[in-house]
Amino acid sequence: MLNPTVGCGYRSLRILWWLGFLVVAGGWIFRCLSRDPDNFAKMRADLKPEWFDPWLYTIDLLLPVVSLNHSQLWVPPGPAKWFALGFTLVGWVLALCLRGVGRLFKRDDR
């Protein structure tokens, strides 16, 4: 799992390529799913459906520590729920590969 993501700790910027690909893929998926108004439930009555931004929603799901509050405003009750769960899990896996596990395999240059 580490070699494709961070190159066993030597290429940690490779995560940016993964994040870029996932933002494009998620933005496209959530944009297609947002065409049906039943796929996303708004959590406040004053929200308009045109305020939903699929790219911002994807970024909010992929960043595990930072919250942009877009994913709390729009909750997917239908099939988009599984995509949202998948993007959240992938975001956590990438964060763990970058910070925690990647350091274990770094070469000690002494």
Jmol script that loads the backbone (N, CA, C; Angstrom):
load data "model"
ATOM      1  N   MET A   1       0.815  -1.198   0.000  1.00  0.00           N
ATOM      2  CA  MET A   1       0.000   0.000   0.000  1.00  0.00           C
ATOM      3  C   MET A   1       0.855   1.257   0.000  1.00  0.00           C
ATOM      4  N   LEU A   2       2.031   1.185   0.589  1.00  0.00           N
ATOM      5  CA  LEU A   2       2.858   2.380   0.678  1.00  0.00           C
ATOM      6  C   LEU A   2       3.570   2.718  -0.626  1.00  0.00           C
ATOM      7  N   ASN A   3       3.964   1.728  -1.389  1.00  0.00           N
ATOM      8  CA  ASN A   3       4.721   2.027  -2.602  1.00  0.00           C
ATOM      9  C   ASN A   3       3.923   2.871  -3.602  1.00  0.00           C
ATOM     10  N   PRO A   4       2.655   2.560  -3.900  1.00  0.00           N
ATOM     11  CA  PRO A   4       1.931   3.438  -4.824  1.00  0.00           C
ATOM     12  C   PRO A   4       1.552   4.791  -4.238  1.00  0.00           C
ATOM     13  N   THR A   5       1.454   4.882  -2.916  1.00  0.00           N
ATOM     14  CA  THR A   5       0.995   6.144  -2.329  1.00  0.00           C
ATOM     15  C   THR A   5       2.136   7.086  -1.980  1.00  0.00           C
ATOM     16  N   VAL A   6       3.107   6.632  -1.203  1.00  0.00           N
ATOM     17  CA  VAL A   6       4.196   7.518  -0.786  1.00  0.00           C
ATOM     18  C   VAL A   6       5.566   6.973  -1.146  1.00  0.00           C
ATOM     19  N   GLY A   7       5.639   5.901  -1.915  1.00  0.00           N
ATOM     20  CA  GLY A   7       6.932   5.350  -2.320  1.00  0.00           C
ATOM     21  C   GLY A   7       7.755   4.888  -1.141  1.00  0.00           C
ATOM     22  N   CYS A   8       7.128   4.175  -0.211  1.00  0.00           N
ATOM     23  CA  CYS A   8       7.785   3.672   1.010  1.00  0.00           C
ATOM     24  C   CYS A   8       8.442   4.795   1.810  1.00  0.00           C
ATOM     25  N   GLY A   9       7.865   5.981   1.779  1.00  0.00           N
ATOM     26  CA  GLY A   9       8.370   7.088   2.573  1.00  0.00           C
ATOM     27  C   GLY A   9       9.329   8.002   1.840  1.00  0.00           C
ATOM     28  N   TYR A  10       9.733   7.644   0.630  1.00  0.00           N
ATOM     29  CA  TYR A  10      10.710   8.450  -0.103  1.00  0.00           C
ATOM     30  C   TYR A  10      10.065   9.476  -1.031  1.00  0.00           C
ATOM     31  N   ARG A  11       8.839   9.252  -1.435  1.00  0.00           N
ATOM     32  CA  ARG A  11       8.154  10.154  -2.370  1.00  0.00           C
ATOM     33  C   ARG A  11       6.799  10.569  -1.785  1.00  0.00           C
ATOM     34  N   SER A  12       6.839  11.349  -0.746  1.00  0.00           N
ATOM     35  CA  SER A  12       5.602  11.710  -0.057  1.00  0.00           C
ATOM     36  C   SER A  12       4.737  12.682  -0.859  1.00  0.00           C
ATOM     37  N   LEU A  13       5.304  13.384  -1.813  1.00  0.00           N
ATOM     38  CA  LEU A  13       4.497  14.301  -2.634  1.00  0.00           C
ATOM     39  C   LEU A  13       3.628  13.567  -3.646  1.00  0.00           C
ATOM     40  N   ARG A  14       3.816  12.260  -3.752  1.00  0.00           N
ATOM     41  CA  ARG A  14       2.982  11.457  -4.646  1.00  0.00           C
ATOM     42  C   ARG A  14       1.527  11.478  -4.186  1.00  0.00           C
ATOM     43  N   ILE A  15       1.316  11.769  -2.915  1.00  0.00           N
ATOM     44  CA  ILE A  15      -0.046  11.873  -2.375  1.00  0.00           C
ATOM     45  C   ILE A  15      -0.826  12.968  -3.106  1.00  0.00           C
ATOM     46  N   LEU A  16      -0.145  14.031  -3.525  1.00  0.00           N
ATOM     47  CA  LEU A  16      -0.836  15.124  -4.223  1.00  0.00           C
ATOM     48  C   LEU A  16      -1.437  14.660  -5.542  1.00  0.00           C
ATOM     49  N   TRP A  17      -0.745  13.755  -6.236  1.00  0.00           N
ATOM     50  CA  TRP A  17      -1.304  13.199  -7.471  1.00  0.00           C
ATOM     51  C   TRP A  17      -2.563  12.395  -7.176  1.00  0.00           C
ATOM     52  N   TRP A  18      -2.517  11.603  -6.105  1.00  0.00           N
ATOM     53  CA  TRP A  18      -3.689  10.831  -5.710  1.00  0.00           C
ATOM     54  C   TRP A  18      -4.849  11.760  -5.330  1.00  0.00           C
ATOM     55  N   LEU A  19      -4.563  12.801  -4.549  1.00  0.00           N
ATOM     56  CA  LEU A  19      -5.613  13.732  -4.152  1.00  0.00           C
ATOM     57  C   LEU A  19      -6.210  14.451  -5.361  1.00  0.00           C
ATOM     58  N   GLY A  20      -5.361  14.854  -6.296  1.00  0.00           N
ATOM     59  CA  GLY A  20      -5.862  15.506  -7.505  1.00  0.00           C
ATOM     60  C   GLY A  20      -6.766  14.601  -8.313  1.00  0.00           C
ATOM     61  N   PHE A  21      -6.339  13.352  -8.489  1.00  0.00           N
ATOM     62  CA  PHE A  21      -7.167  12.389  -9.222  1.00  0.00           C
ATOM     63  C   PHE A  21      -8.492  12.151  -8.508  1.00  0.00           C
ATOM     64  N   LEU A  22      -8.447  12.003  -7.184  1.00  0.00           N
ATOM     65  CA  LEU A  22      -9.666  11.729  -6.432  1.00  0.00           C
ATOM     66  C   LEU A  22     -10.612  12.923  -6.404  1.00  0.00           C
ATOM     67  N   VAL A  23     -10.077  14.142  -6.377  1.00  0.00           N
ATOM     68  CA  VAL A  23     -10.939  15.325  -6.421  1.00  0.00           C
ATOM     69  C   VAL A  23     -11.658  15.413  -7.768  1.00  0.00           C
ATOM     70  N   VAL A  24     -10.946  15.136  -8.844  1.00  0.00           N
ATOM     71  CA  VAL A  24     -11.578  15.173 -10.172  1.00  0.00           C
ATOM     72  C   VAL A  24     -12.630  14.067 -10.290  1.00  0.00           C
ATOM     73  N   ALA A  25     -12.279  12.862  -9.857  1.00  0.00           N
ATOM     74  CA  ALA A  25     -13.223  11.741  -9.940  1.00  0.00           C
ATOM     75  C   ALA A  25     -14.441  11.981  -9.048  1.00  0.00           C
ATOM     76  N   GLY A  26     -14.205  12.411  -7.816  1.00  0.00           N
ATOM     77  CA  GLY A  26     -15.321  12.657  -6.902  1.00  0.00           C
ATOM     78  C   GLY A  26     -16.188  13.823  -7.331  1.00  0.00           C
ATOM     79  N   GLY A  27     -15.565  14.881  -7.846  1.00  0.00           N
ATOM     80  CA  GLY A  27     -16.346  16.011  -8.344  1.00  0.00           C
ATOM     81  C   GLY A  27     -17.258  15.608  -9.483  1.00  0.00           C
ATOM     82  N   TRP A  28     -16.729  14.765 -10.357  1.00  0.00           N
ATOM     83  CA  TRP A  28     -17.537  14.298 -11.487  1.00  0.00           C
ATOM     84  C   TRP A  28     -18.668  13.388 -10.998  1.00  0.00           C
ATOM     85  N   ILE A  29     -18.341  12.466 -10.081  1.00  0.00           N
ATOM     86  CA  ILE A  29     -19.367  11.541  -9.566  1.00  0.00           C
ATOM     87  C   ILE A  29     -20.459  12.300  -8.828  1.00  0.00           C
ATOM     88  N   PHE A  30     -20.073  13.198  -7.926  1.00  0.00           N
ATOM     89  CA  PHE A  30     -21.084  13.918  -7.137  1.00  0.00           C
ATOM     90  C   PHE A  30     -21.839  14.945  -7.983  1.00  0.00           C
ATOM     91  N   ARG A  31     -21.211  15.431  -9.031  1.00  0.00           N
ATOM     92  CA  ARG A  31     -21.938  16.328  -9.935  1.00  0.00           C
ATOM     93  C   ARG A  31     -23.032  15.565 -10.670  1.00  0.00           C
ATOM     94  N   CYS A  32     -22.699  14.358 -11.141  1.00  0.00           N
ATOM     95  CA  CYS A  32     -23.714  13.534 -11.806  1.00  0.00           C
ATOM     96  C   CYS A  32     -24.824  13.135 -10.836  1.00  0.00           C
ATOM     97  N   LEU A  33     -24.468  12.813  -9.608  1.00  0.00           N
ATOM     98  CA  LEU A  33     -25.473  12.410  -8.625  1.00  0.00           C
ATOM     99  C   LEU A  33     -26.312  13.584  -8.133  1.00  0.00           C
ATOM    100  N   SER A  34     -25.767  14.791  -8.170  1.00  0.00           N
ATOM    101  CA  SER A  34     -26.519  15.947  -7.659  1.00  0.00           C
ATOM    102  C   SER A  34     -27.596  16.418  -8.627  1.00  0.00           C
ATOM    103  N   ARG A  35     -27.611  15.881  -9.827  1.00  0.00           N
ATOM    104  CA  ARG A  35     -28.671  16.254 -10.775  1.00  0.00           C
ATOM    105  C   ARG A  35     -30.036  15.764 -10.302  1.00  0.00           C
ATOM    106  N   ASP A  36     -30.032  14.681  -9.517  1.00  0.00           N
ATOM    107  CA  ASP A  36     -31.268  14.200  -8.910  1.00  0.00           C
ATOM    108  C   ASP A  36     -31.375  14.814  -7.513  1.00  0.00           C
ATOM    109  N   PRO A  37     -32.380  15.624  -7.242  1.00  0.00           N
ATOM    110  CA  PRO A  37     -32.450  16.309  -5.943  1.00  0.00           C
ATOM    111  C   PRO A  37     -32.654  15.365  -4.759  1.00  0.00           C
ATOM    112  N   ASP A  38     -33.033  14.121  -5.008  1.00  0.00           N
ATOM    113  CA  ASP A  38     -33.234  13.171  -3.909  1.00  0.00           C
ATOM    114  C   ASP A  38     -31.923  12.575  -3.404  1.00  0.00           C
ATOM    115  N   ASN A  39     -30.812  12.786  -4.105  1.00  0.00           N
ATOM    116  CA  ASN A  39     -29.535  12.201  -3.703  1.00  0.00           C
ATOM    117  C   ASN A  39     -28.843  12.956  -2.575  1.00  0.00           C
ATOM    118  N   PHE A  40     -29.192  14.211  -2.354  1.00  0.00           N
ATOM    119  CA  PHE A  40     -28.576  14.998  -1.292  1.00  0.00           C
ATOM    120  C   PHE A  40     -29.656  15.738  -0.516  1.00  0.00           C
ATOM    121  N   ALA A  41     -29.677  15.502   0.784  1.00  0.00           N
ATOM    122  CA  ALA A  41     -30.639  16.185   1.652  1.00  0.00           C
ATOM    123  C   ALA A  41     -29.943  17.373   2.303  1.00  0.00           C
ATOM    124  N   LYS A  42     -30.591  18.527   2.242  1.00  0.00           N
ATOM    125  CA  LYS A  42     -30.006  19.709   2.873  1.00  0.00           C
ATOM    126  C   LYS A  42     -30.359  19.713   4.353  1.00  0.00           C
ATOM    127  N   MET A  43     -29.399  20.122   5.160  1.00  0.00           N
ATOM    128  CA  MET A  43     -29.565  20.070   6.608  1.00  0.00           C
ATOM    129  C   MET A  43     -30.138  21.356   7.186  1.00  0.00           C
ATOM    130  N   ARG A  44     -30.193  22.399   6.377  1.00  0.00           N
ATOM    131  CA  ARG A  44     -30.806  23.663   6.807  1.00  0.00           C
ATOM    132  C   ARG A  44     -31.873  24.042   5.789  1.00  0.00           C
ATOM    133  N   ALA A  45     -32.929  24.644   6.255  1.00  0.00           N
ATOM    134  CA  ALA A  45     -34.040  24.983   5.364  1.00  0.00           C
ATOM    135  C   ALA A  45     -33.684  26.113   4.399  1.00  0.00           C
ATOM    136  N   ASP A  46     -32.736  26.969   4.764  1.00  0.00           N
ATOM    137  CA  ASP A  46     -32.409  28.114   3.912  1.00  0.00           C
ATOM    138  C   ASP A  46     -31.422  27.780   2.792  1.00  0.00           C
ATOM    139  N   LEU A  47     -30.968  26.543   2.699  1.00  0.00           N
ATOM    140  CA  LEU A  47     -30.029  26.154   1.632  1.00  0.00           C
ATOM    141  C   LEU A  47     -30.760  25.968   0.316  1.00  0.00           C
ATOM    142  N   LYS A  48     -30.163  26.474  -0.733  1.00  0.00           N
ATOM    143  CA  LYS A  48     -30.721  26.297  -2.073  1.00  0.00           C
ATOM    144  C   LYS A  48     -29.956  25.174  -2.767  1.00  0.00           C
ATOM    145  N   PRO A  49     -30.607  24.380  -3.589  1.00  0.00           N
ATOM    146  CA  PRO A  49     -29.927  23.261  -4.252  1.00  0.00           C
ATOM    147  C   PRO A  49     -28.759  23.694  -5.133  1.00  0.00           C
ATOM    148  N   GLU A  50     -28.802  24.885  -5.688  1.00  0.00           N
ATOM    149  CA  GLU A  50     -27.702  25.344  -6.549  1.00  0.00           C
ATOM    150  C   GLU A  50     -26.458  25.719  -5.749  1.00  0.00           C
ATOM    151  N   TRP A  51     -26.554  25.771  -4.442  1.00  0.00           N
ATOM    152  CA  TRP A  51     -25.373  26.055  -3.607  1.00  0.00           C
ATOM    153  C   TRP A  51     -24.487  24.832  -3.424  1.00  0.00           C
ATOM    154  N   PHE A  52     -24.986  23.661  -3.781  1.00  0.00           N
ATOM    155  CA  PHE A  52     -24.180  22.447  -3.634  1.00  0.00           C
ATOM    156  C   PHE A  52     -23.021  22.488  -4.629  1.00  0.00           C
ATOM    157  N   ASP A  53     -21.815  22.337  -4.113  1.00  0.00           N
ATOM    158  CA  ASP A  53     -20.609  22.326  -4.946  1.00  0.00           C
ATOM    159  C   ASP A  53     -19.975  20.937  -4.851  1.00  0.00           C
ATOM    160  N   PRO A  54     -20.025  20.134  -5.924  1.00  0.00           N
ATOM    161  CA  PRO A  54     -19.503  18.768  -5.848  1.00  0.00           C
ATOM    162  C   PRO A  54     -17.999  18.704  -5.627  1.00  0.00           C
ATOM    163  N   TRP A  55     -17.259  19.700  -6.115  1.00  0.00           N
ATOM    164  CA  TRP A  55     -15.804  19.706  -5.941  1.00  0.00           C
ATOM    165  C   TRP A  55     -15.443  20.006  -4.492  1.00  0.00           C
ATOM    166  N   LEU A  56     -16.100  20.994  -3.897  1.00  0.00           N
ATOM    167  CA  LEU A  56     -15.881  21.328  -2.495  1.00  0.00           C
ATOM    168  C   LEU A  56     -16.332  20.193  -1.585  1.00  0.00           C
ATOM    169  N   TYR A  57     -17.422  19.536  -1.958  1.00  0.00           N
ATOM    170  CA  TYR A  57     -17.913  18.397  -1.194  1.00  0.00           C
ATOM    171  C   TYR A  57     -16.880  17.265  -1.194  1.00  0.00           C
ATOM    172  N   THR A  58     -16.273  16.992  -2.347  1.00  0.00           N
ATOM    173  CA  THR A  58     -15.257  15.940  -2.444  1.00  0.00           C
ATOM    174  C   THR A  58     -14.029  16.292  -1.624  1.00  0.00           C
ATOM    175  N   ILE A  59     -13.567  17.531  -1.711  1.00  0.00           N
ATOM    176  CA  ILE A  59     -12.401  17.956  -0.936  1.00  0.00           C
ATOM    177  C   ILE A  59     -12.698  17.845   0.553  1.00  0.00           C
ATOM    178  N   ASP A  60     -13.900  18.207   0.953  1.00  0.00           N
ATOM    179  CA  ASP A  60     -14.272  18.112   2.364  1.00  0.00           C
ATOM    180  C   ASP A  60     -14.280  16.661   2.841  1.00  0.00           C
ATOM    181  N   LEU A  61     -14.675  15.731   1.993  1.00  0.00           N
ATOM    182  CA  LEU A  61     -14.654  14.323   2.371  1.00  0.00           C
ATOM    183  C   LEU A  61     -13.235  13.765   2.431  1.00  0.00           C
ATOM    184  N   LEU A  62     -12.362  14.217   1.540  1.00  0.00           N
ATOM    185  CA  LEU A  62     -11.014  13.659   1.456  1.00  0.00           C
ATOM    186  C   LEU A  62     -10.069  14.170   2.533  1.00  0.00           C
ATOM    187  N   LEU A  63     -10.317  15.351   3.069  1.00  0.00           N
ATOM    188  CA  LEU A  63      -9.442  15.900   4.107  1.00  0.00           C
ATOM    189  C   LEU A  63      -9.963  15.481   5.469  1.00  0.00           C
ATOM    190  N   PRO A  64      -9.285  14.543   6.138  1.00  0.00           N
ATOM    191  CA  PRO A  64      -9.851  13.995   7.375  1.00  0.00           C
ATOM    192  C   PRO A  64      -9.760  14.926   8.578  1.00  0.00           C
ATOM    193  N   VAL A  65      -8.796  15.810   8.620  1.00  0.00           N
ATOM    194  CA  VAL A  65      -8.598  16.641   9.804  1.00  0.00           C
ATOM    195  C   VAL A  65      -9.300  17.992   9.659  1.00  0.00           C
ATOM    196  N   VAL A  66      -9.256  18.569   8.464  1.00  0.00           N
ATOM    197  CA  VAL A  66      -9.843  19.876   8.206  1.00  0.00           C
ATOM    198  C   VAL A  66     -11.297  19.689   7.766  1.00  0.00           C
ATOM    199  N   SER A  67     -12.191  20.484   8.323  1.00  0.00           N
ATOM    200  CA  SER A  67     -13.591  20.421   7.924  1.00  0.00           C
ATOM    201  C   SER A  67     -13.981  21.732   7.244  1.00  0.00           C
ATOM    202  N   LEU A  68     -14.505  21.618   6.045  1.00  0.00           N
ATOM    203  CA  LEU A  68     -15.001  22.783   5.323  1.00  0.00           C
ATOM    204  C   LEU A  68     -16.505  22.965   5.526  1.00  0.00           C
ATOM    205  N   ASN A  69     -17.115  22.087   6.306  1.00  0.00           N
ATOM    206  CA  ASN A  69     -18.537  22.097   6.678  1.00  0.00           C
ATOM    207  C   ASN A  69     -19.479  21.916   5.494  1.00  0.00           C
ATOM    208  N   HIS A  70     -18.971  21.591   4.332  1.00  0.00           N
ATOM    209  CA  HIS A  70     -19.863  21.363   3.201  1.00  0.00           C
ATOM    210  C   HIS A  70     -20.510  19.982   3.299  1.00  0.00           C
ATOM    211  N   SER A  71     -19.768  19.016   3.816  1.00  0.00           N
ATOM    212  CA  SER A  71     -20.344  17.677   3.939  1.00  0.00           C
ATOM    213  C   SER A  71     -21.341  17.581   5.092  1.00  0.00           C
ATOM    214  N   GLN A  72     -21.320  18.541   6.017  1.00  0.00           N
ATOM    215  CA  GLN A  72     -22.326  18.549   7.071  1.00  0.00           C
ATOM    216  C   GLN A  72     -23.612  19.249   6.619  1.00  0.00           C
ATOM    217  N   LEU A  73     -23.515  20.089   5.602  1.00  0.00           N
ATOM    218  CA  LEU A  73     -24.697  20.786   5.096  1.00  0.00           C
ATOM    219  C   LEU A  73     -25.502  19.938   4.129  1.00  0.00           C
ATOM    220  N   TRP A  74     -24.842  19.018   3.433  1.00  0.00           N
ATOM    221  CA  TRP A  74     -25.495  18.189   2.430  1.00  0.00           C
ATOM    222  C   TRP A  74     -25.226  16.717   2.769  1.00  0.00           C
ATOM    223  N   VAL A  75     -26.263  16.013   3.148  1.00  0.00           N
ATOM    224  CA  VAL A  75     -26.126  14.610   3.544  1.00  0.00           C
ATOM    225  C   VAL A  75     -26.743  13.733   2.463  1.00  0.00           C
ATOM    226  N   PRO A  76     -25.992  12.748   1.971  1.00  0.00           N
ATOM    227  CA  PRO A  76     -26.524  11.883   0.916  1.00  0.00           C
ATOM    228  C   PRO A  76     -27.321  10.705   1.482  1.00  0.00           C
ATOM    229  N   PRO A  77     -28.640  10.683   1.312  1.00  0.00           N
ATOM    230  CA  PRO A  77     -29.411   9.552   1.826  1.00  0.00           C
ATOM    231  C   PRO A  77     -29.460   8.364   0.861  1.00  0.00           C
ATOM    232  N   GLY A  78     -29.185   8.580  -0.398  1.00  0.00           N
ATOM    233  CA  GLY A  78     -29.327   7.521  -1.387  1.00  0.00           C
ATOM    234  C   GLY A  78     -28.014   6.845  -1.736  1.00  0.00           C
ATOM    235  N   PRO A  79     -27.819   6.539  -3.009  1.00  0.00           N
ATOM    236  CA  PRO A  79     -26.594   5.854  -3.440  1.00  0.00           C
ATOM    237  C   PRO A  79     -25.334   6.701  -3.274  1.00  0.00           C
ATOM    238  N   ALA A  80     -25.493   8.004  -3.197  1.00  0.00           N
ATOM    239  CA  ALA A  80     -24.319   8.871  -3.001  1.00  0.00           C
ATOM    240  C   ALA A  80     -23.696   8.658  -1.630  1.00  0.00           C
ATOM    241  N   LYS A  81     -24.452   8.061  -0.711  1.00  0.00           N
ATOM    242  CA  LYS A  81     -23.942   7.791   0.639  1.00  0.00           C
ATOM    243  C   LYS A  81     -22.735   6.855   0.579  1.00  0.00           C
ATOM    244  N   TRP A  82     -22.771   5.871  -0.303  1.00  0.00           N
ATOM    245  CA  TRP A  82     -21.671   4.905  -0.393  1.00  0.00           C
ATOM    246  C   TRP A  82     -20.436   5.532  -1.019  1.00  0.00           C
ATOM    247  N   PHE A  83     -20.643   6.417  -1.986  1.00  0.00           N
ATOM    248  CA  PHE A  83     -19.495   7.141  -2.542  1.00  0.00           C
ATOM    249  C   PHE A  83     -18.874   8.065  -1.499  1.00  0.00           C
ATOM    250  N   ALA A  84     -19.725   8.744  -0.711  1.00  0.00           N
ATOM    251  CA  ALA A  84     -19.215   9.639   0.334  1.00  0.00           C
ATOM    252  C   ALA A  84     -18.432   8.848   1.381  1.00  0.00           C
ATOM    253  N   LEU A  85     -18.918   7.693   1.750  1.00  0.00           N
ATOM    254  CA  LEU A  85     -18.206   6.850   2.701  1.00  0.00           C
ATOM    255  C   LEU A  85     -16.868   6.391   2.129  1.00  0.00           C
ATOM    256  N   GLY A  86     -16.868   6.009   0.860  1.00  0.00           N
ATOM    257  CA  GLY A  86     -15.630   5.573   0.217  1.00  0.00           C
ATOM    258  C   GLY A  86     -14.589   6.679   0.148  1.00  0.00           C
ATOM    259  N   PHE A  87     -14.995   7.884  -0.203  1.00  0.00           N
ATOM    260  CA  PHE A  87     -14.047   8.993  -0.275  1.00  0.00           C
ATOM    261  C   PHE A  87     -13.529   9.377   1.106  1.00  0.00           C
ATOM    262  N   THR A  88     -14.369   9.255   2.125  1.00  0.00           N
ATOM    263  CA  THR A  88     -13.911   9.533   3.488  1.00  0.00           C
ATOM    264  C   THR A  88     -12.866   8.511   3.926  1.00  0.00           C
ATOM    265  N   LEU A  89     -13.122   7.244   3.652  1.00  0.00           N
ATOM    266  CA  LEU A  89     -12.163   6.195   4.010  1.00  0.00           C
ATOM    267  C   LEU A  89     -10.851   6.338   3.256  1.00  0.00           C
ATOM    268  N   VAL A  90     -10.921   6.651   1.978  1.00  0.00           N
ATOM    269  CA  VAL A  90      -9.699   6.836   1.184  1.00  0.00           C
ATOM    270  C   VAL A  90      -8.913   8.039   1.699  1.00  0.00           C
ATOM    271  N   GLY A  91      -9.596   9.091   2.106  1.00  0.00           N
ATOM    272  CA  GLY A  91      -8.912  10.246   2.679  1.00  0.00           C
ATOM    273  C   GLY A  91      -8.151   9.889   3.944  1.00  0.00           C
ATOM    274  N   TRP A  92      -8.751   9.075   4.801  1.00  0.00           N
ATOM    275  CA  TRP A  92      -8.068   8.646   6.022  1.00  0.00           C
ATOM    276  C   TRP A  92      -6.881   7.743   5.708  1.00  0.00           C
ATOM    277  N   VAL A  93      -7.041   6.848   4.748  1.00  0.00           N
ATOM    278  CA  VAL A  93      -5.931   5.955   4.370  1.00  0.00           C
ATOM    279  C   VAL A  93      -4.756   6.760   3.828  1.00  0.00           C
ATOM    280  N   LEU A  94      -5.030   7.729   2.964  1.00  0.00           N
ATOM    281  CA  LEU A  94      -3.949   8.558   2.417  1.00  0.00           C
ATOM    282  C   LEU A  94      -3.273   9.386   3.513  1.00  0.00           C
ATOM    283  N   ALA A  95      -4.054   9.888   4.449  1.00  0.00           N
ATOM    284  CA  ALA A  95      -3.460  10.662   5.548  1.00  0.00           C
ATOM    285  C   ALA A  95      -2.573   9.781   6.421  1.00  0.00           C
ATOM    286  N   LEU A  96      -3.008   8.570   6.691  1.00  0.00           N
ATOM    287  CA  LEU A  96      -2.188   7.655   7.482  1.00  0.00           C
ATOM    288  C   LEU A  96      -0.912   7.261   6.748  1.00  0.00           C
ATOM    289  N   CYS A  97      -1.022   7.037   5.439  1.00  0.00           N
ATOM    290  CA  CYS A  97       0.176   6.696   4.656  1.00  0.00           C
ATOM    291  C   CYS A  97       1.162   7.850   4.643  1.00  0.00           C
ATOM    292  N   LEU A  98       0.656   9.056   4.575  1.00  0.00           N
ATOM    293  CA  LEU A  98       1.541  10.218   4.490  1.00  0.00           C
ATOM    294  C   LEU A  98       2.235  10.503   5.811  1.00  0.00           C
ATOM    295  N   ARG A  99       1.498  10.525   6.900  1.00  0.00           N
ATOM    296  CA  ARG A  99       2.072  10.965   8.164  1.00  0.00           C
ATOM    297  C   ARG A  99       2.615   9.833   9.029  1.00  0.00           C
ATOM    298  N   GLY A 100       1.843   8.814   9.216  1.00  0.00           N
ATOM    299  CA  GLY A 100       2.225   7.810  10.191  1.00  0.00           C
ATOM    300  C   GLY A 100       3.087   6.699   9.643  1.00  0.00           C
ATOM    301  N   VAL A 101       2.565   5.965   8.716  1.00  0.00           N
ATOM    302  CA  VAL A 101       3.228   4.762   8.250  1.00  0.00           C
ATOM    303  C   VAL A 101       4.417   5.089   7.358  1.00  0.00           C
ATOM    304  N   GLY A 102       4.358   6.173   6.636  1.00  0.00           N
ATOM    305  CA  GLY A 102       5.465   6.535   5.753  1.00  0.00           C
ATOM    306  C   GLY A 102       6.763   6.792   6.488  1.00  0.00           C
ATOM    307  N   ARG A 103       6.682   7.296   7.704  1.00  0.00           N
ATOM    308  CA  ARG A 103       7.888   7.569   8.489  1.00  0.00           C
ATOM    309  C   ARG A 103       8.576   6.292   8.970  1.00  0.00           C
ATOM    310  N   LEU A 104       7.814   5.227   9.125  1.00  0.00           N
ATOM    311  CA  LEU A 104       8.397   3.985   9.633  1.00  0.00           C
ATOM    312  C   LEU A 104       9.433   3.401   8.668  1.00  0.00           C
ATOM    313  N   PHE A 105       9.224   3.607   7.380  1.00  0.00           N
ATOM    314  CA  PHE A 105      10.077   2.985   6.385  1.00  0.00           C
ATOM    315  C   PHE A 105      11.137   3.916   5.806  1.00  0.00           C
ATOM    316  N   LYS A 106      11.245   5.112   6.331  1.00  0.00           N
ATOM    317  CA  LYS A 106      12.266   6.025   5.836  1.00  0.00           C
ATOM    318  C   LYS A 106      13.670   5.541   6.234  1.00  0.00           C
ATOM    319  N   ARG A 107      14.589   5.704   5.342  1.00  0.00           N
ATOM    320  CA  ARG A 107      15.955   5.294   5.595  1.00  0.00           C
ATOM    321  C   ARG A 107      16.622   6.274   6.563  1.00  0.00           C
ATOM    322  N   ASP A 108      17.385   5.771   7.485  1.00  0.00           N
ATOM    323  CA  ASP A 108      18.091   6.591   8.448  1.00  0.00           C
ATOM    324  C   ASP A 108      19.453   6.959   7.858  1.00  0.00           C
ATOM    325  N   ASP A 109      19.675   8.216   7.519  1.00  0.00           N
ATOM    326  CA  ASP A 109      20.924   8.664   6.886  1.00  0.00           C
ATOM    327  C   ASP A 109      21.884   9.177   7.954  1.00  0.00           C
ATOM    328  N   ARG A 110      22.577   8.284   8.587  1.00  0.00           N
ATOM    329  CA  ARG A 110      23.572   8.703   9.602  1.00  0.00           C
ATOM    330  C   ARG A 110      24.947   8.352   9.151  1.00  0.00           C
TER     331      ARG A 110
END
end "model"
wireframe off; spacefill off
backbone 0.3
color backbone group
